[in-house]
Amino acid sequence: MNVRVKETAEETRERIARTAEQLFRRMGFAKTAVADIAAELGMSAANVYRFFPSKTAIVATICTRCLLESEAEIAAVVGGPGSPQQRIIDAYLAILRYHKENFLEERRLHDMVLVAMENNWDAIEAHKARIAGMVAAVLAEGIASGVFVPHDPRKVSVMLMHATVRYCHPVLVAQNIDEDLATNLRETLVFLLRSIEVERSPLP
């Protein structure tokens, strides 16, 4: 006899959020109502509201999961093999790729991205700070190994983030989605990193 394991409240919340994201991709954020999400799940709208007070609250959960997924990809890159320069470049390319693959190639998600940014600004700022910390650690490693001249890694990491915002901000990426953003980003970072290299290296 099969015994059905009862979902925890957190598992139900995650199932609702993932189903909502699928509908946002299929129908668009604006056209998807909580009733649509409930129907897709085979539950009542009232039951969805037990776990989320609004559609915006569902987006907050989706936003948090996406930020953590993106950070995991970046952490894998900065902790992997390669020169400090290449790992920093690859980390930023991972950010760009994540935005394009998960949101920007599906225009129906654009409104959801805007809502997520407007209502989860503190979480996004914390996410940016953690990325800056990862890049700063690679910069510090580069100083210790003689690849980079001495500098303040945290300060330079923030400078790199500001200089590449066009390639990391989902709205700005969406506005320029038809450009070769990956090549432009790589060339920008090569140029910037050369300013702190002990010896100039060939273009990656």
Backbone as CSV, one residue per row, in Angstrom:
resi,resn,N_x,N_y,N_z,CA_x,CA_y,CA_z,C_x,C_y,C_z
1,MET,0.849,-1.194,0.000,0.000,0.000,0.000,0.884,1.244,0.000
2,ASN,0.599,2.154,-0.941,1.361,3.389,-1.006,0.870,4.365,0.043
3,VAL,1.785,4.907,0.781,1.436,5.886,1.803,1.893,7.254,1.323
4,ARG,0.967,8.194,1.174,1.303,9.529,0.695,1.892,10.347,1.835
5,VAL,3.088,10.867,1.595,3.739,11.679,2.604,3.171,13.096,2.543
6,LYS,2.745,13.593,3.656,2.142,14.927,3.699,3.210,15.996,3.503
7,GLU,2.892,16.974,2.658,3.810,18.081,2.416,3.933,18.968,3.646
8,THR,5.120,19.497,3.850,5.286,20.528,4.865,4.782,21.846,4.299
9,ALA,4.576,22.812,5.167,4.110,24.127,4.724,5.118,24.752,3.766
10,GLU,6.404,24.563,4.046,7.432,25.143,3.176,7.431,24.474,1.802
11,GLU,7.205,23.184,1.758,7.134,22.479,0.478,5.938,22.943,-0.340
12,THR,4.819,23.182,0.342,3.630,23.686,-0.354,3.881,25.081,-0.894
13,ARG,4.526,25.920,-0.102,4.860,27.268,-0.561,5.741,27.222,-1.810
14,GLU,6.718,26.342,-1.798,7.620,26.239,-2.940,6.881,25.705,-4.165
15,ARG,5.978,24.762,-3.968,5.207,24.219,-5.099,4.315,25.300,-5.699
16,ILE,3.714,26.111,-4.857,2.886,27.218,-5.343,3.741,28.201,-6.134
17,ALA,4.911,28.541,-5.596,5.787,29.516,-6.258,6.267,29.001,-7.611
18,ARG,6.640,27.731,-7.680,7.137,27.176,-8.949,6.020,27.084,-9.983
19,THR,4.824,26.727,-9.533,3.683,26.678,-10.454,3.351,28.081,-10.952
20,ALA,3.407,29.068,-10.059,3.152,30.453,-10.454,4.159,30.912,-11.497
21,GLU,5.428,30.578,-11.286,6.460,30.993,-12.241,6.210,30.369,-13.615
22,GLN,5.790,29.109,-13.645,5.473,28.459,-14.920,4.336,29.175,-15.633
23,LEU,3.331,29.605,-14.875,2.206,30.326,-15.474,2.622,31.714,-15.935
24,PHE,3.492,32.366,-15.172,3.985,33.683,-15.591,4.711,33.549,-16.929
25,ARG,5.466,32.468,-17.098,6.181,32.241,-18.349,5.200,31.966,-19.489
26,ARG,4.137,31.247,-19.194,3.186,30.833,-20.220,2.192,31.940,-20.578
27,MET,1.674,32.636,-19.546,0.589,33.594,-19.761,1.009,35.047,-19.610
28,GLY,2.136,35.265,-18.929,2.526,36.621,-18.590,2.119,36.944,-17.165
29,PHE,2.915,37.759,-16.487,2.643,38.078,-15.092,1.312,38.791,-14.918
30,ALA,1.066,39.814,-15.733,-0.135,40.630,-15.578,-1.412,39.823,-15.804
31,LYS,-1.359,38.849,-16.717,-2.567,38.086,-17.063,-2.805,36.897,-16.141
32,THR,-1.860,36.609,-15.271,-1.998,35.464,-14.369,-2.581,35.923,-13.041
33,ALA,-3.714,35.374,-12.668,-4.352,35.688,-11.391,-4.072,34.575,-10.388
34,VAL,-4.263,34.897,-9.121,-4.091,33.878,-8.082,-5.038,32.710,-8.333
35,ALA,-6.232,33.007,-8.868,-7.188,31.938,-9.182,-6.624,30.981,-10.235
36,ASP,-5.862,31.510,-11.186,-5.239,30.656,-12.207,-4.201,29.735,-11.578
37,ILE,-3.433,30.290,-10.655,-2.409,29.492,-9.969,-3.072,28.382,-9.163
38,ALA,-4.141,28.736,-8.460,-4.862,27.757,-7.651,-5.431,26.641,-8.518
39,ALA,-6.034,27.015,-9.666,-6.625,26.019,-10.560,-5.558,25.065,-11.092
40,GLU,-4.387,25.609,-11.430,-3.298,24.769,-11.933,-2.859,23.761,-10.881
41,LEU,-2.952,24.147,-9.611,-2.536,23.291,-8.508,-3.647,22.363,-8.025
42,GLY,-4.872,22.606,-8.507,-5.998,21.809,-8.044,-6.421,22.146,-6.634
43,MET,-6.249,23.406,-6.262,-6.671,23.851,-4.931,-7.466,25.136,-5.059
44,SER,-8.035,25.604,-3.979,-8.804,26.839,-4.011,-7.889,28.049,-3.888
45,ALA,-8.372,29.190,-4.368,-7.605,30.429,-4.226,-7.397,30.747,-2.747
46,ALA,-8.405,30.438,-1.930,-8.297,30.688,-0.489,-7.132,29.908,0.112
47,ASN,-6.896,28.709,-0.404,-5.784,27.909,0.103,-4.444,28.527,-0.289
48,VAL,-4.361,29.087,-1.498,-3.140,29.782,-1.902,-2.889,30.967,-0.981
49,TYR,-3.950,31.692,-0.662,-3.817,32.866,0.205,-3.418,32.496,1.636
50,ARG,-3.598,31.235,2.007,-3.117,30.792,3.318,-1.600,30.873,3.396
51,PHE,-0.963,30.705,2.235,0.498,30.671,2.194,1.104,31.972,1.681
52,PHE,0.366,32.695,0.837,0.854,33.954,0.285,-0.268,34.990,0.325
53,PRO,-0.032,36.148,0.912,-1.096,37.154,0.997,-1.432,37.807,-0.339
54,SER,-0.551,37.669,-1.339,-0.780,38.321,-2.623,0.100,37.686,-3.693
55,LYS,-0.177,38.046,-4.938,0.663,37.586,-6.046,2.075,38.162,-5.919
56,THR,2.173,39.380,-5.416,3.479,40.000,-5.214,4.313,39.219,-4.206
57,ALA,3.661,38.674,-3.195,4.376,37.872,-2.199,4.918,36.586,-2.822
58,ILE,4.182,36.035,-3.783,4.682,34.855,-4.490,5.944,35.221,-5.264
59,VAL,5.920,36.394,-5.898,7.084,36.858,-6.658,8.299,37.008,-5.748
60,ALA,8.085,37.441,-4.511,9.197,37.601,-3.569,9.894,36.271,-3.330
61,THR,9.119,35.199,-3.209,9.704,33.874,-3.014,10.476,33.432,-4.254
62,ILE,9.897,33.680,-5.432,10.588,33.350,-6.679,11.891,34.131,-6.771
63,CYS,11.847,35.419,-6.414,13.026,36.282,-6.465,14.135,35.743,-5.561
64,THR,13.793,35.369,-4.341,14.783,34.860,-3.393,15.432,33.593,-3.921
65,ARG,14.625,32.684,-4.470,15.184,31.445,-5.012,16.128,31.736,-6.171
66,CYS,15.737,32.654,-7.045,16.573,32.976,-8.204,17.895,33.608,-7.788
67,LEU,17.845,34.471,-6.783,19.074,35.098,-6.297,20.032,34.041,-5.763
68,LEU,19.502,33.080,-5.011,20.348,32.027,-4.449,20.908,31.126,-5.539
69,GLU,20.096,30.828,-6.556,20.578,30.007,-7.670,21.717,30.713,-8.394
70,SER,21.537,32.002,-8.641,22.566,32.782,-9.325,23.853,32.821,-8.510
71,GLU,23.720,33.027,-7.201,24.900,33.077,-6.337,25.643,31.743,-6.334
72,ALA,24.906,30.647,-6.372,25.544,29.332,-6.387,26.377,29.152,-7.657
73,GLU,25.857,29.635,-8.793,26.606,29.539,-10.045,27.873,30.388,-9.982
74,ILE,27.741,31.586,-9.433,28.896,32.485,-9.342,29.948,31.904,-8.400
75,ALA,29.511,31.356,-7.279,30.442,30.769,-6.317,31.219,29.621,-6.942
76,ALA,30.549,28.823,-7.776,31.229,27.707,-8.442,32.301,28.213,-9.395
77,VAL,32.023,29.322,-10.059,32.980,29.880,-11.016,34.189,30.478,-10.300
78,VAL,33.945,31.313,-9.287,35.066,31.986,-8.626,35.915,31.000,-7.827
79,GLY,35.331,29.877,-7.443,36.085,28.873,-6.703,36.711,27.816,-7.585
80,GLY,36.540,27.963,-8.895,37.049,26.960,-9.817,38.448,27.265,-10.313
81,PRO,38.877,26.559,-11.356,40.227,26.760,-11.897,40.301,28.019,-12.754
82,GLY,41.526,28.379,-13.124,41.724,29.523,-14.003,42.381,30.680,-13.288
83,SER,42.866,31.628,-14.069,43.509,32.812,-13.505,42.479,33.672,-12.789
84,PRO,42.923,34.546,-11.888,41.964,35.455,-11.244,41.176,36.277,-12.263
85,GLN,41.862,36.748,-13.296,41.167,37.543,-14.313,40.057,36.735,-14.980
86,GLN,40.381,35.494,-15.368,39.399,34.687,-16.081,38.219,34.331,-15.186
87,ARG,38.483,34.054,-13.931,37.383,33.703,-13.025,36.459,34.890,-12.778
88,ILE,37.020,36.085,-12.695,36.177,37.275,-12.529,35.335,37.500,-13.778
89,ILE,35.965,37.382,-14.942,35.222,37.534,-16.197,34.120,36.482,-16.293
90,ASP,34.454,35.240,-15.983,33.466,34.157,-16.067,32.329,34.347,-15.065
91,ALA,32.626,34.931,-13.899,31.581,35.192,-12.907,30.556,36.184,-13.450
92,TYR,31.046,37.238,-14.081,30.123,38.226,-14.641,29.368,37.671,-15.851
93,LEU,30.034,36.843,-16.640,29.336,36.198,-17.753,28.237,35.265,-17.243
94,ALA,28.475,34.645,-16.087,27.455,33.775,-15.488,26.232,34.585,-15.067
95,ILE,26.456,35.789,-14.545,25.334,36.661,-14.170,24.517,37.013,-15.404
96,LEU,25.200,37.446,-16.446,24.511,37.811,-17.684,23.739,36.624,-18.249
97,ARG,24.385,35.473,-18.296,23.752,34.272,-18.840,22.518,33.881,-18.024
98,TYR,22.605,34.001,-16.699,21.471,33.633,-15.852,20.262,34.511,-16.160
99,HIS,20.481,35.824,-16.267,19.376,36.734,-16.570,18.762,36.414,-17.928
100,LYS,19.600,36.170,-18.915,19.084,35.915,-20.258,18.316,34.600,-20.321
101,GLU,18.863,33.552,-19.721,18.246,32.237,-19.826,16.968,32.118,-19.008
102,ASN,16.931,32.781,-17.861,15.800,32.578,-16.954,14.691,33.605,-17.084
103,PHE,15.002,34.786,-17.604,13.978,35.823,-17.653,13.867,36.523,-19.003
104,LEU,14.982,36.989,-19.529,14.908,37.984,-20.581,14.607,37.409,-21.956
105,GLU,14.865,36.118,-22.169,14.501,35.525,-23.445,13.013,35.180,-23.479
106,GLU,12.357,35.300,-22.328,10.917,35.122,-22.254,10.320,36.455,-21.828
107,ARG,9.884,37.242,-22.785,9.446,38.610,-22.500,8.247,38.651,-21.547
108,ARG,7.494,37.549,-21.451,6.338,37.542,-20.559,6.733,37.689,-19.096
109,LEU,8.004,37.445,-18.791,8.464,37.544,-17.403,8.951,38.937,-17.043
110,HIS,8.981,39.846,-18.012,9.560,41.163,-17.758,8.837,41.884,-16.627
111,ASP,7.500,41.847,-16.625,6.737,42.527,-15.571,7.027,41.922,-14.204
112,MET,7.207,40.594,-14.163,7.525,39.954,-12.888,8.874,40.428,-12.368
113,VAL,9.850,40.583,-13.277,11.170,41.063,-12.871,11.061,42.460,-12.268
114,LEU,10.273,43.326,-12.888,10.100,44.687,-12.373,9.472,44.678,-10.982
115,VAL,8.460,43.851,-10.792,7.805,43.746,-9.475,8.779,43.202,-8.449
116,ALA,9.559,42.195,-8.835,10.531,41.603,-7.913,11.538,42.641,-7.460
117,MET,12.024,43.449,-8.389,13.030,44.451,-8.050,12.452,45.545,-7.171
118,GLU,11.231,45.948,-7.469,10.602,47.032,-6.710,10.300,46.623,-5.278
119,ASN,9.934,45.372,-5.083,9.463,44.939,-3.764,10.488,44.127,-2.973
120,ASN,11.653,43.865,-3.556,12.666,43.064,-2.856,14.028,43.749,-2.914
121,TRP,14.018,45.081,-2.829,15.243,45.834,-3.033,16.311,45.481,-2.000
122,ASP,15.918,45.319,-0.741,16.894,44.977,0.303,17.561,43.637,0.006
123,ALA,16.755,42.667,-0.431,17.303,41.347,-0.750,18.250,41.431,-1.942
124,ILE,17.903,42.257,-2.922,18.752,42.403,-4.102,20.056,43.107,-3.743
125,GLU,19.986,44.120,-2.882,21.203,44.811,-2.447,22.122,43.856,-1.682
126,ALA,21.524,43.012,-0.845,22.325,42.026,-0.111,22.961,41.030,-1.075
127,HIS,22.229,40.648,-2.092,22.733,39.747,-3.131,23.928,40.377,-3.838
128,LYS,23.812,41.643,-4.215,24.915,42.345,-4.871,26.141,42.421,-3.961
129,ALA,25.901,42.646,-2.686,27.014,42.725,-1.732,27.737,41.389,-1.631
130,ARG,26.986,40.287,-1.657,27.624,38.971,-1.581,28.439,38.681,-2.846
131,ILE,27.924,39.096,-3.994,28.693,38.917,-5.232,29.971,39.743,-5.181
132,ALA,29.849,40.988,-4.723,31.031,41.845,-4.596,32.052,41.200,-3.669
133,GLY,31.582,40.548,-2.607,32.485,39.866,-1.684,33.212,38.714,-2.349
134,MET,32.504,37.962,-3.200,33.145,36.854,-3.910,34.238,37.363,-4.850
135,VAL,33.924,38.408,-5.594,34.896,38.970,-6.530,36.074,39.569,-5.773
136,ALA,35.788,40.221,-4.640,36.863,40.798,-3.827,37.827,39.724,-3.347
137,ALA,37.306,38.542,-3.028,38.173,37.445,-2.583,39.123,37.020,-3.706
138,VAL,38.631,37.005,-4.949,39.492,36.651,-6.082,40.528,37.744,-6.316
139,LEU,40.124,38.998,-6.182,41.076,40.104,-6.321,42.184,40.010,-5.268
140,ALA,41.789,39.702,-4.036,42.773,39.557,-2.956,43.732,38.409,-3.249
141,GLU,43.204,37.331,-3.778,44.041,36.190,-4.161,45.033,36.614,-5.239
142,GLY,44.551,37.426,-6.195,45.425,37.901,-7.257,46.536,38.795,-6.746
143,ILE,46.246,39.602,-5.734,47.286,40.432,-5.114,48.321,39.542,-4.442
144,ALA,47.841,38.553,-3.682,48.743,37.662,-2.938,49.651,36.864,-3.872
145,SER,49.141,36.527,-5.057,49.934,35.720,-5.994,50.761,36.569,-6.948
146,GLY,50.670,37.890,-6.823,51.476,38.764,-7.662,50.892,39.058,-9.025
147,VAL,49.623,38.681,-9.233,48.968,38.955,-10.511,48.496,40.404,-10.589
148,PHE,47.976,40.909,-9.451,47.469,42.272,-9.394,48.360,43.127,-8.504
149,VAL,48.415,44.418,-8.816,49.112,45.360,-7.944,48.292,45.533,-6.671
150,PRO,48.901,45.935,-5.554,48.140,46.140,-4.312,47.030,47.171,-4.493
151,HIS,45.860,46.848,-3.952,44.718,47.768,-3.990,43.718,47.299,-2.943
152,ASP,42.629,48.038,-2.801,41.561,47.653,-1.884,40.600,46.737,-2.644
153,PRO,40.647,45.423,-2.412,39.820,44.505,-3.204,38.325,44.806,-3.129
154,ARG,37.849,45.166,-1.956,36.422,45.433,-1.820,36.014,46.651,-2.652
155,LYS,36.833,47.681,-2.580,36.532,48.906,-3.322,36.575,48.654,-4.827
156,VAL,37.584,47.947,-5.290,37.710,47.656,-6.715,36.577,46.740,-7.179
157,SER,36.178,45.800,-6.334,35.070,44.910,-6.683,33.786,45.701,-6.914
158,VAL,33.522,46.672,-6.047,32.327,47.516,-6.210,32.445,48.352,-7.481
159,MET,33.652,48.845,-7.776,33.867,49.606,-9.011,33.549,48.755,-10.239
160,LEU,34.004,47.503,-10.217,33.727,46.601,-11.336,32.221,46.393,-11.501
161,MET,31.531,46.239,-10.390,30.082,46.043,-10.450,29.391,47.266,-11.033
162,HIS,29.806,48.453,-10.604,29.202,49.677,-11.126,29.491,49.834,-12.617
163,ALA,30.698,49.490,-13.021,31.096,49.672,-14.421,30.407,48.682,-15.358
164,THR,29.926,47.573,-14.812,29.318,46.538,-15.652,27.813,46.405,-15.423
165,VAL,27.205,47.408,-14.796,25.787,47.314,-14.460,24.919,47.094,-15.701
166,ARG,25.351,47.606,-16.829,24.601,47.439,-18.077,24.432,45.971,-18.444
167,TYR,25.333,45.136,-17.962,25.303,43.718,-18.296,24.750,42.853,-17.164
168,CYS,24.450,43.468,-16.037,24.008,42.715,-14.853,22.614,43.116,-14.372
169,HIS,22.150,44.269,-14.784,20.821,44.741,-14.392,19.810,44.188,-15.392
170,PRO,18.837,43.389,-14.949,17.939,42.721,-15.894,17.174,43.662,-16.812
171,VAL,16.802,44.844,-16.314,16.067,45.784,-17.165,16.971,46.328,-18.265
172,LEU,18.215,46.673,-17.912,19.150,47.198,-18.903,19.553,46.120,-19.900
173,VAL,19.688,44.892,-19.411,20.000,43.788,-20.321,18.849,43.596,-21.307
174,ALA,17.625,43.681,-20.815,16.453,43.509,-21.678,16.406,44.568,-22.767
175,GLN,16.813,45.782,-22.423,16.776,46.878,-23.389,17.804,46.695,-24.501
176,ASN,18.830,45.895,-24.235,19.910,45.706,-25.213,20.091,44.236,-25.574
177,ILE,19.011,43.481,-25.482,19.077,42.033,-25.602,19.570,41.582,-26.978
178,ASP,19.405,42.415,-28.009,19.798,42.014,-29.356,21.282,42.257,-29.640
179,GLU,21.998,42.889,-28.709,23.430,43.103,-28.885,24.214,41.858,-28.468
180,ASP,25.476,41.816,-28.846,26.361,40.737,-28.394,26.894,41.132,-27.018
181,LEU,26.040,40.989,-26.023,26.368,41.476,-24.683,27.538,40.712,-24.067
182,ALA,27.628,39.429,-24.327,28.705,38.627,-23.733,30.072,39.114,-24.207
183,THR,30.194,39.378,-25.497,31.473,39.874,-26.021,31.789,41.247,-25.460
184,ASN,30.788,42.125,-25.421,31.001,43.470,-24.893,31.409,43.433,-23.424
185,LEU,30.767,42.555,-22.662,31.090,42.434,-21.241,32.510,41.923,-21.057
186,ARG,32.883,40.911,-21.816,34.230,40.348,-21.706,35.279,41.419,-22.024
187,GLU,35.076,42.171,-23.099,36.038,43.198,-23.494,36.125,44.314,-22.454
188,THR,34.991,44.668,-21.862,34.974,45.697,-20.819,35.786,45.259,-19.612
189,LEU,35.593,44.012,-19.177,36.297,43.519,-17.998,37.788,43.333,-18.262
190,VAL,38.147,42.877,-19.455,39.567,42.763,-19.800,40.229,44.132,-19.687
191,PHE,39.581,45.143,-20.223,40.118,46.504,-20.181,40.256,46.992,-18.739
192,LEU,39.229,46.785,-17.921,39.250,47.261,-16.540,40.303,46.526,-15.707
193,LEU,40.379,45.219,-15.857,41.313,44.436,-15.053,42.765,44.721,-15.418
194,ARG,43.010,45.118,-16.651,44.380,45.452,-17.034,44.924,46.637,-16.229
195,SER,44.027,47.460,-15.703,44.490,48.628,-14.939,45.109,48.237,-13.608
196,ILE,44.851,46.999,-13.143,45.431,46.571,-11.862,46.370,45.386,-12.020
197,GLU,46.623,44.961,-13.262,47.539,43.845,-13.482,48.989,44.292,-13.323
198,VAL,49.801,43.401,-12.761,51.234,43.675,-12.647,51.864,43.680,-14.029
199,GLU,51.496,42.681,-14.824,51.948,42.616,-16.211,50.728,42.371,-17.082
200,ARG,50.677,43.055,-18.178,49.538,42.892,-19.072,49.579,41.513,-19.732
201,SER,48.422,40.848,-19.666,48.331,39.516,-20.266,47.606,39.598,-21.606
202,PRO,47.757,38.577,-22.463,47.008,38.573,-23.734,45.517,38.543,-23.474
203,LEU,44.741,38.986,-24.421,43.289,38.934,-24.300,42.856,37.482,-24.134
204,PRO,41.910,37.196,-23.212,41.436,35.804,-23.053,40.739,35.334,-24.318
